[in-house]
Amino acid sequence: MPENTPIITAENITYSYPQSTEKALDGVSFRINKGDYIALVGGNGSGKSTLARILAGFFTPDSGRLDCGDDLLPGIVFQQPKEQIVAGVVERDTAFGPQNLDMTKGEIELRTLECLSVVGLADRASSRTFELSLGQTQRLALSGILALFPEVLILDEVTAMLDPLARTEIIQLISQWNKKGHTIIHVTHDLDEAFQAQRVLVLDKGKLIFDGQKSDFIASASIIDGIFGSPIQAFEAKDNGSANGETSLSVSGASFSYPERTVFSNLSFSLKKGTVTALTGPSGCGKSTLFECLAGLNKLNGGKIYGKSRPVLALQESEAALFESYAADDVAFGAMNRGIKGKALVERVKQSMQDVGLPYEEFSNRGTFRLSGGEKRKLSLAGILALDADILIFDEPTSALDAFSRKTVLETLRKLADSGKTVLFSTHRMEEADIADVHLYWEDLVKNETPPQNENHEGLELLLPMKNSSILQKIQKTSAALMAPPKIPDSIISRMPALCKFILFLSLFVCSMVARPLPFLLTMAALSVLYALMAKYPLNKPLYAFFKLLPFLLIFSILQFLFYPASIDSSRVFFSWKFINITSYKLGMVLRMLIRAPSIIIILGTFIFSTDERQIMDGLSAFLTPLALIKIPVRYFVLTVGIMFRFVPLLIEELSGIIKTQLVRGAFASAKGLGKVKMLLPLFVPLILQTFRKSQTLADALTARYFS
């Protein structure tokens, strides 16, 4: 096909989201030729991501015509990278797409290694995907789409979480990909990245206001100023006496490790009252982990943290930091936990939303999950500002924000410091770090070249982890029973074909579920243990999970004794008082439940432990082949099962993010015993809402990898 041949034609397309009266796209028309390199720019909420999804085939325009050709193979990298990860291990995630294109095993391995090397993740090939930083996750999402060798590569803010070196490498990769004849559509908020393209499209409130060559765009000063605004350097940092000021936070010899790797060791630095401090460093170096330790969410393996008060943290991933249905309610959550009520609460919420560029009158009643990616990030920042804490930490606060919003956020950080608060933030943009009073370089910290200036910690208190922050570690350890290892051990079970694995698992699972006679149930328990041993599955994992679930099972048993009617058969009655009856039948029910529960956990854990995501779906597809032969659409059922297995780590991660945010905003602080269970109950509503949303995004991710 000649290079100037249109491969995508859009004529007057419009689109509105369900239950919205506003048009996300309004009368947009353009043509894209083979080999084009296009930058798609515009402010937050201008319709860029919506247009990207329409071009990738995920949305259908409400009106107008979109012609993408019958044989076009598009690939899209979404704005939220974690929503595009479909496997539990890095190399398996990149390999997933090529597997769906029916490539040979050798071709898949070669393409997987090539794409992971290109994005700088070859050394993490065997790592679990949930262990990656957000920046590394973004690179992995790009690797998974590059492995498809798409004809049209659609990139939605793919460099937002990357450090300058990684960003440069990715931009060079995109240019090289384009030089090979591939078409690029790059959604970006970065002016330098836009200048790398040959052609620029500009959206504003759903309308296409510019479509022209880069040279014409550069000459359009009014449009550039309208989209990107004046440079951030236009306002200068103030010297608040940072060298001699009052210390508000001091870190001495801090170290943190996971069982399999060290994140950082022997870090020391201090923060002064009334200053803004910027922390820069490579993606995945440990900045987010350090911030969680400072906020009391993680426990250091060594060293100490001293402070005037506990810092509050705005998490890097804004999606996990939002859990209320409406914007104003989410901002108010933490302030309410701090005792702010009535008119004072409303004023606090209004001011916090205003400070991040979300006017209260316009956004207070907006549905939280209907906001654009940039608007969600600003809302998550507003929720932290509403706490009115003395020490505030912001993890990549400007990521995915347009130029105007970035400047608004940075000006807010400056205002906070000018009011006497201590501010620490991370960024990958050197021009943003330049506005800070102090610039900490991660490379210097790990070399111990920035010693603290207040070694005696006078006037500071030792900051220990938050009360009940151990909930996070317990959730992770319990969920580990149902997570696949980075590398599946070689065993009799792992070597079985996908269909045989699935039939064996299903047989054991169903029999354990329906077994009622005690001898049969004990036999199934023994078989579940044998199944685990044959797969080399460590039994301590499911047993740990069972004992953590045991209190809930015992509560359920008590409810059975209280409310389950006495059996009318000849079962023996051991105790009877009013409506409470303890019979041999009820005791048998409880005994069967206590045998069945660990058996099912062992069987399910062994199956996940010995079977990767691709085999799970392949096995189920083969199992349902007879139904497919009679034209019953089994693909969607297979897709749902795949989503369910991916959901185990995904929802645990989502739950952890919600708990982190609620801990920072004052939830769980005083909960004890059963009070912890009571405090967890409100999490299920936002978690269920997130489950429905995640199910759709994960289905989109599988579709983007051409799973069928």
C-alpha positions as CSV (number, residue, x, y, z in Angstrom):
1,M,0.0,0.0,0.0
2,P,1.5,3.5,-0.9
3,E,2.4,5.6,2.0
4,N,-0.1,8.4,1.2
5,T,-3.0,6.0,1.0
6,P,-5.5,6.6,3.8
7,I,-5.8,3.7,6.2
8,I,-8.1,5.4,8.6
9,T,-10.8,7.9,7.7
10,A,-13.0,9.7,10.2
11,E,-15.9,11.9,9.1
12,N,-17.8,14.0,11.5
13,I,-17.7,11.4,14.3
14,T,-19.3,12.1,17.7
15,Y,-19.4,10.2,20.9
16,S,-20.9,10.5,24.3
17,Y,-20.4,8.3,27.3
18,P,-23.5,6.5,28.7
19,Q,-25.5,8.6,31.1
20,S,-23.7,11.7,30.1
21,T,-25.2,14.7,28.3
22,E,-21.8,16.1,27.2
23,K,-20.1,15.1,24.0
24,A,-16.7,13.6,24.5
25,L,-16.1,14.0,20.8
26,D,-18.0,16.5,18.6
27,G,-17.9,16.4,14.8
28,V,-14.3,15.2,14.5
29,S,-12.9,14.5,10.9
30,F,-9.4,13.6,9.7
31,R,-7.5,11.1,7.6
32,I,-4.5,9.0,8.6
33,N,-2.1,7.7,6.0
34,K,0.1,4.6,6.1
35,G,3.4,5.5,7.8
36,D,2.1,8.7,9.5
37,Y,3.6,9.7,12.9
38,I,0.9,11.8,14.6
39,A,0.9,13.5,17.9
40,L,-2.6,13.8,19.5
41,V,-2.6,16.6,22.0
42,G,-5.1,18.5,24.2
43,G,-5.9,19.3,27.8
44,N,-7.3,16.8,30.4
45,G,-10.8,15.8,29.4
46,S,-10.5,17.1,25.8
47,G,-11.3,13.6,24.3
48,K,-7.9,12.3,23.4
49,S,-8.2,8.9,25.2
50,T,-11.8,8.5,23.9
51,L,-10.6,9.1,20.3
52,A,-7.7,6.6,20.8
53,R,-10.1,3.9,22.0
54,I,-12.4,4.6,19.0
55,L,-9.5,4.2,16.6
56,A,-8.5,0.9,18.3
57,G,-12.0,-0.4,17.9
58,F,-13.2,-0.4,21.5
59,F,-15.8,2.3,21.1
60,T,-18.2,2.8,18.3
61,P,-19.1,6.4,17.3
62,D,-22.6,7.6,18.0
63,S,-22.7,9.2,14.6
64,G,-20.4,9.9,11.6
65,R,-18.3,7.5,9.7
66,L,-15.1,5.7,10.7
67,D,-13.3,3.6,8.1
68,C,-10.3,1.6,9.4
69,G,-10.1,-1.0,6.7
70,D,-10.8,-4.7,7.0
71,D,-7.2,-5.9,7.5
72,L,-5.8,-3.2,9.7
73,L,-4.0,-4.5,12.8
74,P,-4.1,-1.8,15.5
75,G,-2.3,-2.0,18.9
76,I,-3.1,0.3,21.8
77,V,-1.3,1.0,25.0
78,F,-3.8,2.4,27.5
79,Q,-3.4,5.4,29.8
80,Q,-3.6,3.2,32.9
81,P,-0.8,0.6,32.4
82,K,-2.0,-1.8,35.1
83,E,-5.2,-2.2,33.3
84,Q,-3.4,-3.8,30.3
85,I,-1.4,-6.5,32.2
86,V,-3.0,-9.9,31.6
87,A,-0.5,-12.3,33.1
88,G,1.1,-12.8,36.5
89,V,4.7,-13.0,35.2
90,V,6.6,-10.4,33.1
91,E,7.7,-12.7,30.2
92,R,4.4,-14.5,30.1
93,D,2.6,-11.1,29.7
94,T,4.6,-10.1,26.7
95,A,4.3,-13.6,25.2
96,F,0.5,-13.6,25.5
97,G,-0.2,-11.6,22.3
98,P,2.1,-13.6,20.0
99,Q,0.5,-16.8,21.4
100,N,-2.8,-15.6,20.2
101,L,-1.4,-15.0,16.7
102,D,-0.5,-18.7,16.5
103,M,3.2,-18.2,16.3
104,T,5.6,-21.0,16.9
105,K,7.2,-21.5,20.3
106,G,10.6,-20.3,19.0
107,E,9.1,-17.2,17.4
108,I,7.2,-16.4,20.6
109,E,10.4,-16.7,22.8
110,L,12.4,-14.6,20.3
111,R,9.8,-11.8,20.1
112,T,9.3,-11.8,23.8
113,L,13.0,-11.4,24.6
114,E,13.4,-8.8,21.9
115,C,10.5,-6.6,23.1
116,L,11.4,-6.9,26.8
117,S,15.0,-5.8,25.9
118,V,13.7,-2.9,23.9
119,V,11.7,-1.5,26.9
120,G,14.5,-2.3,29.4
121,L,12.8,-5.2,31.3
122,A,14.8,-8.2,30.1
123,D,16.3,-8.5,33.6
124,R,12.9,-8.7,35.2
125,A,11.5,-11.4,32.8
126,S,10.8,-13.8,35.6
127,S,9.4,-11.2,38.0
128,R,5.8,-11.1,39.1
129,T,4.0,-8.3,37.3
130,F,2.5,-6.9,40.5
131,E,6.0,-6.4,41.9
132,L,6.9,-3.8,39.2
133,S,6.7,-0.1,39.8
134,L,4.1,1.9,37.9
135,G,6.8,3.1,35.5
136,Q,8.0,-0.5,34.9
137,T,4.4,-1.6,34.4
138,Q,4.0,1.0,31.8
139,R,7.0,-0.3,29.9
140,L,5.6,-3.8,30.2
141,A,2.3,-2.8,28.7
142,L,4.2,-1.3,25.8
143,S,6.2,-4.5,25.4
144,G,3.1,-6.6,25.2
145,I,1.6,-4.5,22.4
146,L,4.9,-4.2,20.5
147,A,5.1,-8.0,20.5
148,L,2.0,-8.0,18.2
149,F,3.9,-5.9,15.6
150,P,0.8,-3.8,15.0
151,E,0.4,-1.8,11.8
152,V,-1.0,1.2,13.7
153,L,0.5,1.8,17.2
154,I,-1.7,3.9,19.4
155,L,0.0,5.2,22.5
156,D,-2.0,6.9,25.3
157,E,0.5,8.8,27.5
158,V,3.0,5.9,27.5
159,T,5.9,8.0,28.9
160,A,4.0,9.6,31.8
161,M,5.6,7.4,34.5
162,L,9.1,7.1,33.0
163,D,12.3,8.7,34.0
164,P,14.0,11.0,31.4
165,L,16.4,8.3,30.1
166,A,13.6,5.8,29.7
167,R,11.4,8.4,28.1
168,T,14.1,9.2,25.6
169,E,14.6,5.6,24.8
170,I,10.9,5.0,24.3
171,I,10.6,8.1,22.0
172,Q,13.6,6.8,20.0
173,L,11.9,3.4,19.8
174,I,8.7,5.0,18.5
175,S,10.7,6.9,15.8
176,Q,12.5,3.7,14.7
177,W,9.2,1.9,14.6
178,N,7.7,4.6,12.4
179,K,10.8,4.5,10.1
180,K,10.0,0.9,9.4
181,G,6.7,2.0,7.9
182,H,4.4,1.6,10.9
183,T,1.8,4.2,11.7
184,I,2.1,6.0,15.1
185,I,-0.6,7.9,16.9
186,H,0.9,9.3,20.1
187,V,-1.3,10.9,22.7
188,T,0.9,13.2,24.8
189,H,0.9,16.2,27.1
190,D,4.6,16.8,26.4
191,L,5.5,19.5,23.9
192,D,8.9,18.0,23.1
193,E,7.2,14.6,22.4
194,A,4.7,16.4,20.2
195,F,7.5,17.9,18.2
196,Q,8.9,14.4,17.4
197,A,5.8,13.7,15.3
198,Q,5.4,14.7,11.6
199,R,1.8,15.8,12.1
200,V,-0.2,17.2,15.1
201,L,-3.9,16.9,15.9
202,V,-5.2,19.1,18.7
203,L,-8.5,18.4,20.5
204,D,-10.3,20.9,22.7
205,K,-13.5,20.0,24.5
206,G,-14.2,17.2,22.0
207,K,-13.6,19.3,18.9
208,L,-10.6,19.1,16.5
209,I,-9.2,22.6,16.4
210,F,-6.0,21.9,14.6
211,D,-4.8,19.3,12.0
212,G,-1.5,20.0,10.3
213,Q,2.2,19.4,9.8
214,K,4.6,19.9,12.7
215,S,6.0,23.1,11.1
216,D,2.5,24.7,11.0
217,F,1.9,23.6,14.6
218,I,5.2,25.2,15.7
219,A,4.1,28.4,14.0
220,S,0.7,28.4,15.8
221,A,1.8,30.1,19.0
222,S,-1.7,30.8,20.2
223,I,-2.6,27.1,20.0
224,I,0.6,26.0,21.7
225,D,0.1,28.5,24.5
226,G,-3.5,27.4,24.8
227,I,-2.6,23.8,25.2
228,F,0.8,23.8,26.9
229,G,0.7,27.2,28.6
230,S,3.8,29.2,29.7
231,P,6.9,27.2,30.9
232,I,6.9,25.9,34.5
233,Q,10.1,27.8,35.1
234,A,8.1,31.0,34.9
235,F,7.7,31.0,38.7
236,E,10.8,30.6,40.9
237,A,11.4,28.6,44.0
238,K,12.0,30.6,47.2
239,D,14.9,30.2,49.5
240,N,13.2,29.5,52.9
241,G,16.4,29.1,54.8
242,S,16.4,25.4,54.0
243,A,20.0,24.9,55.2
244,N,19.4,26.2,58.7
245,G,15.6,25.9,59.1
246,E,13.7,23.7,61.6
247,T,13.8,20.0,60.7
248,S,10.3,18.4,60.4
249,L,11.3,14.9,59.2
250,S,14.5,13.0,59.5
251,V,15.4,9.6,58.0
252,S,18.4,7.8,59.4
253,G,19.9,4.6,57.8
254,A,16.6,3.4,56.3
255,S,16.5,0.0,54.6
256,F,13.7,-2.0,53.1
257,S,13.8,-5.4,51.4
258,Y,11.3,-8.0,50.0
259,P,12.2,-11.6,50.6
260,E,13.6,-11.9,47.1
261,R,15.4,-8.5,46.7
262,T,16.6,-5.4,48.4
263,V,14.8,-2.2,47.5
264,F,17.0,0.3,49.3
265,S,19.5,0.4,52.1
266,N,21.0,2.9,54.6
267,L,19.2,6.0,53.2
268,S,19.6,9.2,55.2
269,F,18.2,12.7,54.6
270,S,16.1,15.3,56.3
271,L,13.3,17.7,55.4
272,K,13.0,21.3,56.6
273,K,9.8,23.0,57.6
274,G,8.4,25.4,55.0
275,T,10.3,23.9,52.1
276,V,9.5,22.0,48.9
277,T,11.8,19.0,48.3
278,A,11.9,17.1,45.0
279,L,13.1,13.5,44.7
280,T,14.1,12.2,41.3
281,G,15.4,8.8,40.2
282,P,14.9,6.0,37.7
283,S,11.6,4.2,37.3
284,G,11.4,1.3,39.7
285,C,14.3,2.4,41.9
286,G,12.2,2.4,45.1
287,K,10.8,6.0,45.5
288,S,7.2,4.8,46.0
289,T,8.3,2.2,48.5
290,L,10.3,4.8,50.5
291,F,7.3,7.1,50.5
292,E,5.1,4.4,51.9
293,C,7.6,3.7,54.6
294,L,7.7,7.5,55.5
295,A,3.9,7.5,55.7
296,G,3.8,4.4,58.0
297,L,2.3,2.0,55.5
298,N,5.4,-0.2,55.2
299,K,7.8,-1.3,58.0
300,L,11.5,-0.6,57.5
301,N,13.9,-3.6,57.8
302,G,16.4,-1.2,59.3
303,G,16.9,2.4,60.3
304,K,14.6,4.9,61.8
305,I,12.2,7.7,60.8
306,Y,11.7,10.8,63.1
307,G,9.2,13.6,62.6
308,K,7.2,16.4,64.1
309,S,4.1,14.5,63.0
310,R,3.2,11.6,60.7
311,P,3.4,12.5,57.0
312,V,0.4,12.0,54.7
313,L,0.9,10.4,51.3
314,A,-0.8,10.9,47.9
315,L,-0.3,7.6,46.2
316,Q,1.1,7.4,42.7
317,E,-1.8,5.4,41.3
318,S,-4.8,7.7,41.4
319,E,-7.3,5.0,40.5
320,A,-6.7,3.1,43.8
321,A,-6.9,6.3,45.8
322,L,-10.6,6.9,44.9
323,F,-13.3,4.9,46.4
324,E,-16.4,7.1,47.0
325,S,-19.1,7.4,44.3
326,Y,-19.0,11.2,44.0
327,A,-16.0,13.6,43.8
328,A,-16.8,15.8,46.8
329,D,-17.5,12.8,49.1
330,D,-14.1,11.4,48.2
331,V,-12.3,14.6,49.1
332,A,-14.3,14.9,52.4
333,F,-13.5,11.3,53.6
334,G,-10.2,12.0,55.4
335,A,-11.2,15.4,56.8
336,M,-14.3,13.8,58.3
337,N,-12.1,11.2,60.0
338,R,-10.2,14.1,61.5
339,G,-13.3,15.5,63.1
340,I,-14.1,18.3,60.5
341,K,-17.9,18.7,60.1
342,G,-20.6,21.0,58.8
343,K,-19.7,24.3,57.1
344,A,-16.0,23.9,58.0
345,L,-15.9,20.6,56.1
346,V,-17.6,22.0,53.0
347,E,-15.2,25.0,53.0
348,R,-12.2,22.6,53.4
349,V,-13.4,20.4,50.5
350,K,-14.1,23.5,48.3
351,Q,-10.6,24.9,48.9
352,S,-8.9,21.6,48.3
353,M,-10.7,21.0,45.0
354,Q,-10.0,24.6,43.9
355,D,-6.3,24.2,44.7
356,V,-5.9,21.3,42.2
357,G,-8.0,22.9,39.5
358,L,-11.3,21.1,40.0
359,P,-13.9,23.9,40.8
360,Y,-16.3,22.6,43.4
361,E,-19.4,23.9,41.6
362,E,-18.5,22.0,38.5
363,F,-17.1,18.8,39.9
364,S,-18.6,18.2,43.4
365,N,-21.4,15.9,42.1
366,R,-19.5,14.3,39.3
367,G,-19.2,10.5,39.4
368,T,-15.7,9.7,40.5
369,F,-15.1,7.0,38.0
370,R,-16.5,9.0,35.1
371,L,-13.7,11.6,35.3
372,S,-10.8,11.6,32.9
373,G,-7.5,10.2,33.9
374,G,-6.1,13.6,34.7
375,E,-9.2,14.7,36.6
376,K,-9.0,11.5,38.7
377,R,-5.4,12.3,39.6
378,K,-6.3,15.9,40.6
379,L,-9.2,14.5,42.8
380,S,-6.9,12.1,44.6
381,L,-4.5,15.0,45.4
382,A,-7.5,17.1,46.7
383,G,-8.3,14.3,49.1
384,I,-4.8,14.6,50.6
385,L,-4.9,18.4,50.7
386,A,-8.1,18.2,52.7
387,L,-6.3,16.5,55.6
388,D,-4.4,19.8,56.2
389,A,-1.4,17.9,57.5
390,D,1.9,19.5,58.4
391,I,4.1,17.1,56.3
392,L,2.8,16.1,52.9
393,I,4.3,13.6,50.4
394,F,3.2,13.4,46.8
395,D,4.2,10.5,44.6
396,E,4.3,11.7,41.0
397,P,1.6,14.3,41.5
398,T,1.7,15.7,38.0
399,S,1.7,12.4,36.1
400,A,-0.9,12.3,33.2
401,L,-1.7,16.0,33.8
402,D,-1.7,18.6,31.0
403,A,0.7,21.6,31.2
404,F,-1.9,24.0,32.9
405,S,-2.8,21.4,35.5
406,R,0.9,20.6,36.2
407,K,1.6,24.2,36.8
408,T,-1.5,24.5,39.1
409,V,-0.4,21.6,41.2
410,L,3.2,22.8,41.5
411,E,2.0,26.3,42.5
412,T,-0.2,24.6,45.2
413,L,2.9,22.8,46.5
414,R,4.7,26.1,46.7
415,K,1.7,27.7,48.6
416,L,1.7,24.8,51.1
417,A,5.4,25.4,51.8
418,D,4.9,29.2,52.1
419,S,2.2,28.5,54.7
420,G,4.7,26.6,56.8
421,K,4.1,23.0,55.7
422,T,6.8,20.6,54.6
423,V,6.4,19.2,51.1
424,L,8.1,16.2,49.5
425,F,7.3,15.1,45.9
426,S,8.7,12.8,43.3
427,T,8.9,13.6,39.6
428,H,10.6,12.5,36.4
429,R,10.6,16.0,35.0
430,M,13.8,17.9,35.7
431,E,12.0,21.3,35.1
432,E,9.6,20.4,37.9
433,A,12.4,19.4,40.3
434,D,14.0,22.8,39.5
435,I,11.2,24.7,41.3
436,A,11.9,22.9,44.6
437,D,14.0,24.4,47.4
438,V,15.9,21.1,47.7
439,H,16.5,18.5,45.0
440,L,17.3,15.0,46.2
441,Y,18.8,12.6,43.6
442,W,18.2,8.9,44.3
443,E,21.6,8.1,43.1
444,D,23.1,10.3,45.8
445,L,20.9,8.9,48.5
446,V,21.9,5.3,47.8
447,K,25.5,6.3,47.8
448,N,24.9,8.0,51.2
449,E,26.1,11.3,49.9
450,T,23.2,13.3,51.6
451,P,23.6,12.7,55.3
452,P,21.0,14.2,57.7
453,Q,21.7,17.5,59.3
454,N,20.0,16.8,62.6
455,E,21.5,13.6,63.9
456,N,20.3,14.1,67.5
457,H,16.7,14.4,66.3
458,E,15.9,17.0,68.9
459,G,12.2,17.9,69.0
460,L,11.3,14.9,66.8
461,E,9.4,11.7,67.7
462,L,10.2,8.3,66.5
463,L,7.6,7.4,63.8
464,L,6.5,3.7,63.8
465,P,4.3,2.1,61.2
466,M,0.6,3.0,61.4
467,K,-1.6,1.0,63.6
468,N,-3.3,-1.8,61.6
469,S,-0.9,-1.2,58.6
470,S,-0.1,-4.9,59.1
471,I,-3.5,-5.6,57.4
472,L,-1.7,-5.0,54.1
473,Q,1.0,-7.6,54.7
474,K,-1.5,-10.1,56.0
475,I,-3.7,-9.7,52.8
476,Q,-0.6,-10.1,50.6
477,K,0.5,-13.2,52.5
478,T,-3.0,-14.8,52.4
479,S,-3.4,-14.1,48.7
480,A,0.0,-15.7,47.9
481,A,-1.8,-19.0,48.3
482,L,-3.7,-18.3,45.1
483,M,-1.0,-16.8,43.0
484,A,1.2,-18.4,40.4
485,P,5.0,-18.4,41.1
486,P,7.3,-16.5,38.8
487,K,8.5,-19.8,37.4
488,I,6.3,-22.9,37.5
489,P,8.4,-25.8,38.9
490,D,8.8,-28.8,36.7
491,S,6.6,-31.6,38.0
492,I,4.2,-34.4,36.8
493,I,1.3,-31.9,36.9
494,S,3.1,-29.0,35.2
495,R,4.1,-31.2,32.3
496,M,0.5,-32.3,31.6
497,P,-1.3,-30.9,28.5
498,A,-3.6,-28.0,29.2
499,L,-6.8,-30.0,28.7
500,C,-5.6,-32.8,31.0
501,K,-4.7,-30.2,33.7
502,F,-8.1,-28.6,33.4
503,I,-10.0,-31.9,33.6
504,L,-8.0,-33.1,36.6
505,F,-8.5,-29.8,38.4
506,L,-12.3,-29.7,37.6
507,S,-12.8,-33.3,38.7
508,L,-11.1,-32.7,42.1
509,F,-12.8,-29.4,42.6
510,V,-16.3,-30.5,41.8
511,C,-16.0,-33.8,43.9
512,S,-14.7,-31.8,46.9
513,M,-17.6,-29.4,46.6
514,V,-20.3,-32.0,46.4
515,A,-18.9,-34.6,48.7
516,R,-21.1,-35.3,51.7
517,P,-20.3,-38.7,53.3
518,L,-17.5,-38.1,55.7
519,P,-15.3,-41.0,54.3
520,F,-15.6,-39.6,50.8
521,L,-14.8,-36.1,52.0
522,L,-11.7,-37.4,53.8
523,T,-10.7,-39.2,50.7
524,M,-11.0,-36.0,48.6
525,A,-8.9,-34.2,51.3
526,A,-6.2,-36.8,50.9
527,L,-6.3,-36.6,47.1
528,S,-6.0,-32.8,47.3
529,V,-2.8,-33.1,49.3
530,L,-1.5,-35.7,46.9
531,Y,-2.3,-33.3,44.0
532,A,-0.4,-30.6,45.7
533,L,2.6,-32.8,46.4
534,M,2.7,-34.0,42.7
535,A,2.7,-30.3,41.6
536,K,5.4,-29.4,44.2
537,Y,3.0,-26.9,45.7
538,P,4.1,-25.8,49.2
539,L,1.3,-26.8,51.5
540,N,2.2,-24.0,54.0
541,K,0.7,-21.4,51.7
542,P,-2.9,-22.8,51.6
543,L,-2.8,-23.8,55.2
544,Y,-1.8,-20.2,56.2
545,A,-4.7,-18.9,54.1
546,F,-7.1,-21.4,55.7
547,F,-6.1,-20.4,59.3
548,K,-6.6,-16.7,58.4
549,L,-10.1,-17.6,57.1
550,L,-10.9,-19.8,60.0
551,P,-12.4,-17.0,62.2
552,F,-14.9,-16.3,59.5
553,L,-15.7,-20.0,59.1
554,L,-16.3,-20.3,62.8
555,I,-18.6,-17.2,62.8
556,F,-20.5,-18.9,60.0
557,S,-20.7,-22.1,62.0
558,I,-22.1,-20.2,65.0
559,L,-24.7,-18.6,62.8
560,Q,-25.7,-22.1,61.6
561,F,-26.2,-23.3,65.2
562,L,-28.3,-20.2,65.9
563,F,-30.5,-19.9,62.8
564,Y,-30.4,-23.2,60.9
565,P,-33.5,-25.2,61.8
566,A,-33.2,-28.4,63.8
567,S,-33.2,-31.4,61.5
568,I,-36.5,-33.3,61.5
569,D,-34.7,-36.6,60.9
570,S,-33.4,-38.9,63.7
571,S,-30.2,-36.8,64.4
572,R,-29.2,-36.8,68.0
573,V,-29.9,-33.5,70.0
574,F,-26.9,-32.6,72.3
575,F,-28.2,-29.2,73.4
576,S,-31.5,-27.3,73.1
577,W,-32.5,-23.9,74.4
578,K,-35.2,-21.8,72.9
579,F,-34.2,-21.4,69.2
580,I,-30.6,-22.7,69.7
581,N,-30.2,-26.4,68.8
582,I,-26.9,-28.4,68.7
583,T,-27.5,-31.6,66.9
584,S,-25.4,-34.4,65.4
585,Y,-26.6,-33.2,61.9
586,K,-25.4,-29.6,62.5
587,L,-22.1,-30.8,64.0
588,G,-21.6,-32.9,60.9
589,M,-22.2,-29.9,58.7
590,V,-19.6,-27.9,60.5
591,L,-17.1,-30.8,60.4
592,R,-17.6,-31.2,56.7
593,M,-17.1,-27.5,56.1
594,L,-13.9,-27.5,58.1
595,I,-12.6,-30.4,56.0
596,R,-13.9,-29.1,52.7
597,A,-12.6,-25.6,53.0
598,P,-8.8,-26.4,53.1
599,S,-9.3,-29.1,50.4
600,I,-10.8,-26.6,48.0
601,I,-8.1,-24.0,48.8
602,I,-5.4,-26.6,48.2
603,I,-6.9,-27.7,44.9
604,L,-7.5,-24.2,43.6
605,G,-4.0,-23.1,44.7
606,T,-2.3,-26.1,43.2
607,F,-4.0,-25.5,39.8
608,I,-3.0,-21.8,39.7
609,F,0.5,-22.8,41.0
610,S,1.1,-25.3,38.2
611,T,-0.8,-23.6,35.2
612,D,-0.1,-20.3,33.5
613,E,-2.8,-18.0,32.3
614,R,-2.6,-19.1,28.7
615,Q,-2.9,-22.8,29.6
616,I,-5.9,-22.1,31.8
617,M,-7.8,-20.5,28.9
618,D,-6.5,-23.1,26.4
619,G,-7.6,-25.9,28.6
620,L,-11.0,-24.5,29.1
621,S,-11.4,-23.8,25.4
622,A,-10.5,-27.4,24.6
623,F,-12.9,-28.7,27.3
624,L,-15.7,-26.7,25.8
625,T,-15.0,-27.7,22.2
626,P,-18.1,-29.9,21.9
627,L,-20.3,-26.8,22.7
628,A,-18.3,-24.7,20.2
629,L,-19.0,-27.3,17.4
630,I,-22.7,-26.8,17.8
631,K,-22.3,-23.0,17.5
632,I,-22.6,-22.1,21.2
633,P,-20.4,-19.1,21.8
634,V,-18.0,-20.3,24.4
635,R,-15.4,-17.6,23.9
636,Y,-17.0,-15.2,26.3
637,F,-17.2,-17.8,29.0
638,V,-13.5,-18.6,28.5
639,L,-12.8,-14.9,28.6
640,T,-14.7,-14.6,31.9
641,V,-12.7,-17.5,33.5
642,G,-9.5,-15.9,32.3
643,I,-10.5,-12.6,33.9
644,M,-11.4,-14.4,37.2
645,F,-8.0,-16.0,37.5
646,R,-6.2,-12.7,36.6
647,F,-8.5,-11.0,39.2
648,V,-7.0,-12.8,42.2
649,P,-3.8,-10.7,42.2
650,L,-5.6,-7.7,40.5
651,L,-8.3,-7.4,43.2
652,I,-5.8,-8.0,46.0
653,E,-3.8,-5.1,44.6
654,E,-6.9,-3.0,44.2
655,L,-7.9,-3.8,47.8
656,S,-4.5,-3.0,49.1
657,G,-4.6,0.4,47.3
658,I,-8.0,1.2,48.8
659,I,-6.7,0.2,52.3
660,K,-3.6,2.3,51.9
661,T,-5.6,5.4,51.0
662,Q,-8.1,4.8,53.9
663,L,-5.2,4.3,56.3
664,V,-3.6,7.6,55.2
665,R,-7.0,9.3,55.5
666,G,-7.6,8.1,59.0
667,A,-9.5,4.8,58.7
668,F,-8.7,1.7,60.7
669,A,-6.6,3.7,63.2
670,S,-8.3,2.5,66.4
671,A,-9.9,-0.8,65.2
672,K,-9.2,-3.9,67.3
673,G,-10.3,-7.5,67.1
674,L,-13.7,-7.8,65.4
675,G,-13.6,-4.1,64.9
676,K,-11.1,-4.7,62.1
677,V,-13.7,-6.9,60.4
678,K,-16.3,-4.2,60.9
679,M,-13.9,-1.6,59.4
680,L,-13.3,-3.8,56.4
681,L,-16.9,-4.1,55.5
682,P,-17.3,-0.6,53.9
683,L,-14.4,-1.6,51.5
684,F,-16.6,-4.1,49.7
685,V,-18.8,-1.5,48.0
686,P,-15.9,0.4,46.4
687,L,-14.2,-2.9,45.7
688,I,-17.3,-4.3,44.0
689,L,-17.6,-1.1,41.9
690,Q,-13.9,-1.4,41.0
691,T,-14.4,-5.1,40.2
692,F,-17.0,-4.3,37.6
693,R,-14.8,-1.6,36.1
694,K,-11.7,-3.8,36.2
695,S,-13.6,-6.7,34.5
696,Q,-14.3,-4.4,31.6
697,T,-10.8,-3.0,31.3
698,L,-9.3,-6.5,31.6
699,A,-11.6,-7.8,28.9
700,D,-10.4,-4.8,26.8
701,A,-6.8,-5.8,27.5
702,L,-7.3,-9.3,26.4
703,T,-9.1,-8.1,23.3
704,A,-6.1,-5.7,22.6
705,R,-3.9,-8.8,22.6
706,Y,-6.2,-10.5,20.1
707,F,-7.3,-13.2,22.4
708,S,-10.1,-15.2,20.9
